[in-house]
Every structure is written in structure tokens, then in C-alpha cells.
Amino acid sequence: GRGMYYGSYTFSETWNIGAVLLLAVMATAFMG
């Protein structure tokens, strides 16, 4: 159970970083 919980947490963190990067790219494209 602990391994799955840790994997889920890592996946969530990676998804958050990806979402922020995507927003930054979209904002840059919109501004430029």
C-alpha cells in the first residue's frame, strides 16, 4: 500500500509541474 501511495504522490507532483510548464508556454506564445 505504501509503494502505491508514494507512486501516486510522485505522479501527482509530476503532473502539477507539467501543467505549470504548459501554462507558461501558452502564456509566452500568447504574449509573443
mmCIF entry with sequence, helices, sheets and N, C-alpha, C, O atoms, coordinates in Angstrom:
data_MODEL
# 
_entry.id   MODEL 
# 
_entity.id                         1 
_entity.type                       polymer 
_entity.pdbx_number_of_molecules   1 
# 
_entity_poly.entity_id                      1 
_entity_poly.type                           'polypeptide(L)' 
_entity_poly.nstd_linkage                   no 
_entity_poly.nstd_monomer                   no 
_entity_poly.pdbx_seq_one_letter_code       GRGMYYGSYTFSETWNIGAVLLLAVMATAFMG 
_entity_poly.pdbx_seq_one_letter_code_can   GRGMYYGSYTFSETWNIGAVLLLAVMATAFMG 
_entity_poly.pdbx_strand_id                 A 
# 
loop_
_entity_poly_seq.entity_id 
_entity_poly_seq.num 
_entity_poly_seq.mon_id 
_entity_poly_seq.hetero 
1 1  GLY n 
1 2  ARG n 
1 3  GLY n 
1 4  MET n 
1 5  TYR n 
1 6  TYR n 
1 7  GLY n 
1 8  SER n 
1 9  TYR n 
1 10 THR n 
1 11 PHE n 
1 12 SER n 
1 13 GLU n 
1 14 THR n 
1 15 TRP n 
1 16 ASN n 
1 17 ILE n 
1 18 GLY n 
1 19 ALA n 
1 20 VAL n 
1 21 LEU n 
1 22 LEU n 
1 23 LEU n 
1 24 ALA n 
1 25 VAL n 
1 26 MET n 
1 27 ALA n 
1 28 THR n 
1 29 ALA n 
1 30 PHE n 
1 31 MET n 
1 32 GLY n 
# 
_struct_asym.id          A 
_struct_asym.entity_id   1 
# 
_struct_conf.conf_type_id            HELX_P 
_struct_conf.id                      HELX_P1 
_struct_conf.pdbx_PDB_helix_id       AA1 
_struct_conf.beg_label_comp_id       ARG 
_struct_conf.beg_label_asym_id       A 
_struct_conf.beg_label_seq_id        2 
_struct_conf.pdbx_beg_PDB_ins_code   ? 
_struct_conf.end_label_comp_id       MET 
_struct_conf.end_label_asym_id       A 
_struct_conf.end_label_seq_id        31 
_struct_conf.pdbx_end_PDB_ins_code   ? 
_struct_conf.beg_auth_comp_id        ARG 
_struct_conf.beg_auth_asym_id        A 
_struct_conf.beg_auth_seq_id         2 
_struct_conf.end_auth_comp_id        MET 
_struct_conf.end_auth_asym_id        A 
_struct_conf.end_auth_seq_id         31 
_struct_conf.pdbx_PDB_helix_class    1 
_struct_conf.details                 ? 
_struct_conf.pdbx_PDB_helix_length   30 
# 
_struct_conf_type.id          HELX_P 
_struct_conf_type.criteria    ? 
_struct_conf_type.reference   ? 
# 
loop_
_atom_site.group_PDB 
_atom_site.id 
_atom_site.type_symbol 
_atom_site.label_atom_id 
_atom_site.label_alt_id 
_atom_site.label_comp_id 
_atom_site.label_asym_id 
_atom_site.label_entity_id 
_atom_site.label_seq_id 
_atom_site.pdbx_PDB_ins_code 
_atom_site.Cartn_x 
_atom_site.Cartn_y 
_atom_site.Cartn_z 
_atom_site.occupancy 
_atom_site.B_iso_or_equiv 
_atom_site.pdbx_formal_charge 
_atom_site.auth_seq_id 
_atom_site.auth_comp_id 
_atom_site.auth_asym_id 
_atom_site.auth_atom_id 
_atom_site.pdbx_PDB_model_num 
ATOM 1   N N  . GLY A 1 1  ? 0.821 -1.202 0.000   1.00 0.00 ? 1  GLY A N  1 
ATOM 2   C CA . GLY A 1 1  ? 0.000 0.000  0.000   1.00 0.00 ? 1  GLY A CA 1 
ATOM 3   C C  . GLY A 1 1  ? 0.857 1.255  0.000   1.00 0.00 ? 1  GLY A C  1 
ATOM 4   O O  . GLY A 1 1  ? 0.539 2.246  -0.657  1.00 0.00 ? 1  GLY A O  1 
ATOM 5   N N  . ARG A 1 2  ? 1.961 1.193  0.757   1.00 0.00 ? 2  ARG A N  1 
ATOM 6   C CA . ARG A 1 2  ? 2.794 2.382  0.850   1.00 0.00 ? 2  ARG A CA 1 
ATOM 7   C C  . ARG A 1 2  ? 3.461 2.695  -0.496  1.00 0.00 ? 2  ARG A C  1 
ATOM 8   O O  . ARG A 1 2  ? 3.583 3.860  -0.876  1.00 0.00 ? 2  ARG A O  1 
ATOM 9   N N  . GLY A 1 3  ? 3.889 1.655  -1.211  1.00 0.00 ? 3  GLY A N  1 
ATOM 10  C CA . GLY A 1 3  ? 4.538 1.861  -2.507  1.00 0.00 ? 3  GLY A CA 1 
ATOM 11  C C  . GLY A 1 3  ? 3.585 2.535  -3.497  1.00 0.00 ? 3  GLY A C  1 
ATOM 12  O O  . GLY A 1 3  ? 3.972 3.439  -4.237  1.00 0.00 ? 3  GLY A O  1 
ATOM 13  N N  . MET A 1 4  ? 2.328 2.074  -3.492  1.00 0.00 ? 4  MET A N  1 
ATOM 14  C CA . MET A 1 4  ? 1.340 2.660  -4.399  1.00 0.00 ? 4  MET A CA 1 
ATOM 15  C C  . MET A 1 4  ? 1.079 4.117  -4.032  1.00 0.00 ? 4  MET A C  1 
ATOM 16  O O  . MET A 1 4  ? 0.960 4.972  -4.909  1.00 0.00 ? 4  MET A O  1 
ATOM 17  N N  . TYR A 1 5  ? 0.991 4.395  -2.737  1.00 0.00 ? 5  TYR A N  1 
ATOM 18  C CA . TYR A 1 5  ? 0.729 5.767  -2.287  1.00 0.00 ? 5  TYR A CA 1 
ATOM 19  C C  . TYR A 1 5  ? 1.865 6.692  -2.713  1.00 0.00 ? 5  TYR A C  1 
ATOM 20  O O  . TYR A 1 5  ? 1.626 7.805  -3.181  1.00 0.00 ? 5  TYR A O  1 
ATOM 21  N N  . TYR A 1 6  ? 3.098 6.224  -2.550  1.00 0.00 ? 6  TYR A N  1 
ATOM 22  C CA . TYR A 1 6  ? 4.261 7.033  -2.933  1.00 0.00 ? 6  TYR A CA 1 
ATOM 23  C C  . TYR A 1 6  ? 4.265 7.265  -4.444  1.00 0.00 ? 6  TYR A C  1 
ATOM 24  O O  . TYR A 1 6  ? 4.558 8.370  -4.902  1.00 0.00 ? 6  TYR A O  1 
ATOM 25  N N  . GLY A 1 7  ? 3.941 6.228  -5.217  1.00 0.00 ? 7  GLY A N  1 
ATOM 26  C CA . GLY A 1 7  ? 3.909 6.363  -6.671  1.00 0.00 ? 7  GLY A CA 1 
ATOM 27  C C  . GLY A 1 7  ? 2.837 7.357  -7.094  1.00 0.00 ? 7  GLY A C  1 
ATOM 28  O O  . GLY A 1 7  ? 3.060 8.165  -7.996  1.00 0.00 ? 7  GLY A O  1 
ATOM 29  N N  . SER A 1 8  ? 1.673 7.301  -6.448  1.00 0.00 ? 8  SER A N  1 
ATOM 30  C CA . SER A 1 8  ? 0.590 8.222  -6.776  1.00 0.00 ? 8  SER A CA 1 
ATOM 31  C C  . SER A 1 8  ? 1.006 9.656  -6.468  1.00 0.00 ? 8  SER A C  1 
ATOM 32  O O  . SER A 1 8  ? 0.718 10.573 -7.237  1.00 0.00 ? 8  SER A O  1 
ATOM 33  N N  . TYR A 1 9  ? 1.688 9.841  -5.336  1.00 0.00 ? 9  TYR A N  1 
ATOM 34  C CA . TYR A 1 9  ? 2.128 11.180 -4.946  1.00 0.00 ? 9  TYR A CA 1 
ATOM 35  C C  . TYR A 1 9  ? 3.132 11.723 -5.957  1.00 0.00 ? 9  TYR A C  1 
ATOM 36  O O  . TYR A 1 9  ? 3.057 12.888 -6.349  1.00 0.00 ? 9  TYR A O  1 
ATOM 37  N N  . THR A 1 10 ? 4.066 10.881 -6.376  1.00 0.00 ? 10 THR A N  1 
ATOM 38  C CA . THR A 1 10 ? 5.078 11.302 -7.351  1.00 0.00 ? 10 THR A CA 1 
ATOM 39  C C  . THR A 1 10 ? 4.412 11.651 -8.674  1.00 0.00 ? 10 THR A C  1 
ATOM 40  O O  . THR A 1 10 ? 4.771 12.642 -9.310  1.00 0.00 ? 10 THR A O  1 
ATOM 41  N N  . PHE A 1 11 ? 3.440 10.839 -9.093  1.00 0.00 ? 11 PHE A N  1 
ATOM 42  C CA . PHE A 1 11 ? 2.729 11.100 -10.344 1.00 0.00 ? 11 PHE A CA 1 
ATOM 43  C C  . PHE A 1 11 ? 2.000 12.438 -10.277 1.00 0.00 ? 11 PHE A C  1 
ATOM 44  O O  . PHE A 1 11 ? 2.019 13.210 -11.235 1.00 0.00 ? 11 PHE A O  1 
ATOM 45  N N  . SER A 1 12 ? 1.354 12.710 -9.138  1.00 0.00 ? 12 SER A N  1 
ATOM 46  C CA . SER A 1 12 ? 0.617 13.963 -8.968  1.00 0.00 ? 12 SER A CA 1 
ATOM 47  C C  . SER A 1 12 ? 1.562 15.150 -9.052  1.00 0.00 ? 12 SER A C  1 
ATOM 48  O O  . SER A 1 12 ? 1.244 16.156 -9.686  1.00 0.00 ? 12 SER A O  1 
ATOM 49  N N  . GLU A 1 13 ? 2.724 15.036 -8.415  1.00 0.00 ? 13 GLU A N  1 
ATOM 50  C CA . GLU A 1 13 ? 3.705 16.128 -8.431  1.00 0.00 ? 13 GLU A CA 1 
ATOM 51  C C  . GLU A 1 13 ? 4.191 16.374 -9.856  1.00 0.00 ? 13 GLU A C  1 
ATOM 52  O O  . GLU A 1 13 ? 4.307 17.524 -10.280 1.00 0.00 ? 13 GLU A O  1 
ATOM 53  N N  . THR A 1 14 ? 4.474 15.310 -10.596 1.00 0.00 ? 14 THR A N  1 
ATOM 54  C CA . THR A 1 14 ? 4.940 15.446 -11.979 1.00 0.00 ? 14 THR A CA 1 
ATOM 55  C C  . THR A 1 14 ? 3.862 16.104 -12.832 1.00 0.00 ? 14 THR A C  1 
ATOM 56  O O  . THR A 1 14 ? 4.165 16.955 -13.667 1.00 0.00 ? 14 THR A O  1 
ATOM 57  N N  . TRP A 1 15 ? 2.603 15.714 -12.625 1.00 0.00 ? 15 TRP A N  1 
ATOM 58  C CA . TRP A 1 15 ? 1.501 16.283 -13.394 1.00 0.00 ? 15 TRP A CA 1 
ATOM 59  C C  . TRP A 1 15 ? 1.384 17.777 -13.111 1.00 0.00 ? 15 TRP A C  1 
ATOM 60  O O  . TRP A 1 15 ? 1.141 18.565 -14.024 1.00 0.00 ? 15 TRP A O  1 
ATOM 61  N N  . ASN A 1 16 ? 1.558 18.171 -11.844 1.00 0.00 ? 16 ASN A N  1 
ATOM 62  C CA . ASN A 1 16 ? 1.481 19.590 -11.484 1.00 0.00 ? 16 ASN A CA 1 
ATOM 63  C C  . ASN A 1 16 ? 2.573 20.378 -12.184 1.00 0.00 ? 16 ASN A C  1 
ATOM 64  O O  . ASN A 1 16 ? 2.312 21.459 -12.712 1.00 0.00 ? 16 ASN A O  1 
ATOM 65  N N  . ILE A 1 17 ? 3.791 19.857 -12.197 1.00 0.00 ? 17 ILE A N  1 
ATOM 66  C CA . ILE A 1 17 ? 4.914 20.538 -12.863 1.00 0.00 ? 17 ILE A CA 1 
ATOM 67  C C  . ILE A 1 17 ? 4.612 20.666 -14.359 1.00 0.00 ? 17 ILE A C  1 
ATOM 68  O O  . ILE A 1 17 ? 4.852 21.717 -14.953 1.00 0.00 ? 17 ILE A O  1 
ATOM 69  N N  . GLY A 1 18 ? 4.095 19.614 -14.956 1.00 0.00 ? 18 GLY A N  1 
ATOM 70  C CA . GLY A 1 18 ? 3.764 19.644 -16.380 1.00 0.00 ? 18 GLY A CA 1 
ATOM 71  C C  . GLY A 1 18 ? 2.686 20.682 -16.678 1.00 0.00 ? 18 GLY A C  1 
ATOM 72  O O  . GLY A 1 18 ? 2.763 21.385 -17.685 1.00 0.00 ? 18 GLY A O  1 
ATOM 73  N N  . ALA A 1 19 ? 1.675 20.782 -15.802 1.00 0.00 ? 19 ALA A N  1 
ATOM 74  C CA . ALA A 1 19 ? 0.599 21.755 -16.008 1.00 0.00 ? 19 ALA A CA 1 
ATOM 75  C C  . ALA A 1 19 ? 1.146 23.177 -15.938 1.00 0.00 ? 19 ALA A C  1 
ATOM 76  O O  . ALA A 1 19 ? 0.768 24.029 -16.743 1.00 0.00 ? 19 ALA A O  1 
ATOM 77  N N  . VAL A 1 20 ? 2.036 23.439 -14.978 1.00 0.00 ? 20 VAL A N  1 
ATOM 78  C CA . VAL A 1 20 ? 2.634 24.773 -14.841 1.00 0.00 ? 20 VAL A CA 1 
ATOM 79  C C  . VAL A 1 20 ? 3.468 25.102 -16.072 1.00 0.00 ? 20 VAL A C  1 
ATOM 80  O O  . VAL A 1 20 ? 3.404 26.218 -16.588 1.00 0.00 ? 20 VAL A O  1 
ATOM 81  N N  . LEU A 1 21 ? 4.246 24.139 -16.540 1.00 0.00 ? 21 LEU A N  1 
ATOM 82  C CA . LEU A 1 21 ? 5.069 24.357 -17.736 1.00 0.00 ? 21 LEU A CA 1 
ATOM 83  C C  . LEU A 1 21 ? 4.177 24.652 -18.941 1.00 0.00 ? 21 LEU A C  1 
ATOM 84  O O  . LEU A 1 21 ? 4.465 25.555 -19.726 1.00 0.00 ? 21 LEU A O  1 
ATOM 85  N N  . LEU A 1 22 ? 3.100 23.890 -19.083 1.00 0.00 ? 22 LEU A N  1 
ATOM 86  C CA . LEU A 1 22 ? 2.188 24.100 -20.202 1.00 0.00 ? 22 LEU A CA 1 
ATOM 87  C C  . LEU A 1 22 ? 1.585 25.499 -20.147 1.00 0.00 ? 22 LEU A C  1 
ATOM 88  O O  . LEU A 1 22 ? 1.500 26.177 -21.171 1.00 0.00 ? 22 LEU A O  1 
ATOM 89  N N  . LEU A 1 23 ? 1.166 25.934 -18.963 1.00 0.00 ? 23 LEU A N  1 
ATOM 90  C CA . LEU A 1 23 ? 0.602 27.279 -18.807 1.00 0.00 ? 23 LEU A CA 1 
ATOM 91  C C  . LEU A 1 23 ? 1.631 28.338 -19.167 1.00 0.00 ? 23 LEU A C  1 
ATOM 92  O O  . LEU A 1 23 ? 1.301 29.328 -19.819 1.00 0.00 ? 23 LEU A O  1 
ATOM 93  N N  . ALA A 1 24 ? 2.874 28.137 -18.748 1.00 0.00 ? 24 ALA A N  1 
ATOM 94  C CA . ALA A 1 24 ? 3.938 29.106 -19.041 1.00 0.00 ? 24 ALA A CA 1 
ATOM 95  C C  . ALA A 1 24 ? 4.167 29.203 -20.550 1.00 0.00 ? 24 ALA A C  1 
ATOM 96  O O  . ALA A 1 24 ? 4.329 30.300 -21.086 1.00 0.00 ? 24 ALA A O  1 
ATOM 97  N N  . VAL A 1 25 ? 4.178 28.063 -21.229 1.00 0.00 ? 25 VAL A N  1 
ATOM 98  C CA . VAL A 1 25 ? 4.390 28.052 -22.681 1.00 0.00 ? 25 VAL A CA 1 
ATOM 99  C C  . VAL A 1 25 ? 3.227 28.754 -23.387 1.00 0.00 ? 25 VAL A C  1 
ATOM 100 O O  . VAL A 1 25 ? 3.440 29.544 -24.307 1.00 0.00 ? 25 VAL A O  1 
ATOM 101 N N  . MET A 1 26 ? 2.011 28.465 -22.956 1.00 0.00 ? 26 MET A N  1 
ATOM 102 C CA . MET A 1 26 ? 0.837 29.093 -23.566 1.00 0.00 ? 26 MET A CA 1 
ATOM 103 C C  . MET A 1 26 ? 0.872 30.601 -23.349 1.00 0.00 ? 26 MET A C  1 
ATOM 104 O O  . MET A 1 26 ? 0.577 31.362 -24.270 1.00 0.00 ? 26 MET A O  1 
ATOM 105 N N  . ALA A 1 27 ? 1.230 31.045 -22.144 1.00 0.00 ? 27 ALA A N  1 
ATOM 106 C CA . ALA A 1 27 ? 1.300 32.477 -21.841 1.00 0.00 ? 27 ALA A CA 1 
ATOM 107 C C  . ALA A 1 27 ? 2.363 33.148 -22.700 1.00 0.00 ? 27 ALA A C  1 
ATOM 108 O O  . ALA A 1 27 ? 2.144 34.239 -23.227 1.00 0.00 ? 27 ALA A O  1 
ATOM 109 N N  . THR A 1 28 ? 3.507 32.501 -22.839 1.00 0.00 ? 28 THR A N  1 
ATOM 110 C CA . THR A 1 28 ? 4.594 33.065 -23.653 1.00 0.00 ? 28 THR A CA 1 
ATOM 111 C C  . THR A 1 28 ? 4.158 33.188 -25.111 1.00 0.00 ? 28 THR A C  1 
ATOM 112 O O  . THR A 1 28 ? 4.406 34.210 -25.751 1.00 0.00 ? 28 THR A O  1 
ATOM 113 N N  . ALA A 1 29 ? 3.515 32.154 -25.634 1.00 0.00 ? 29 ALA A N  1 
ATOM 114 C CA . ALA A 1 29 ? 3.051 32.186 -27.024 1.00 0.00 ? 29 ALA A CA 1 
ATOM 115 C C  . ALA A 1 29 ? 1.994 33.278 -27.204 1.00 0.00 ? 29 ALA A C  1 
ATOM 116 O O  . ALA A 1 29 ? 1.964 33.955 -28.232 1.00 0.00 ? 29 ALA A O  1 
ATOM 117 N N  . PHE A 1 30 ? 1.140 33.445 -26.214 1.00 0.00 ? 30 PHE A N  1 
ATOM 118 C CA . PHE A 1 30 ? 0.078 34.454 -26.292 1.00 0.00 ? 30 PHE A CA 1 
ATOM 119 C C  . PHE A 1 30 ? 0.671 35.862 -26.252 1.00 0.00 ? 30 PHE A C  1 
ATOM 120 O O  . PHE A 1 30 ? 0.222 36.753 -26.974 1.00 0.00 ? 30 PHE A O  1 
ATOM 121 N N  . MET A 1 31 ? 1.683 36.056 -25.402 1.00 0.00 ? 31 MET A N  1 
ATOM 122 C CA . MET A 1 31 ? 2.307 37.377 -25.265 1.00 0.00 ? 31 MET A CA 1 
ATOM 123 C C  . MET A 1 31 ? 3.133 37.709 -26.507 1.00 0.00 ? 31 MET A C  1 
ATOM 124 O O  . MET A 1 31 ? 3.101 38.835 -27.003 1.00 0.00 ? 31 MET A O  1 
ATOM 125 N N  . GLY A 1 32 ? 3.875 36.712 -27.003 1.00 0.00 ? 32 GLY A N  1 
ATOM 126 C CA . GLY A 1 32 ? 4.753 36.959 -28.132 1.00 0.00 ? 32 GLY A CA 1 
ATOM 127 C C  . GLY A 1 32 ? 4.009 36.826 -29.444 1.00 0.00 ? 32 GLY A C  1 
ATOM 128 O O  . GLY A 1 32 ? 4.599 37.002 -30.510 1.00 0.00 ? 32 GLY A O  1 
# 
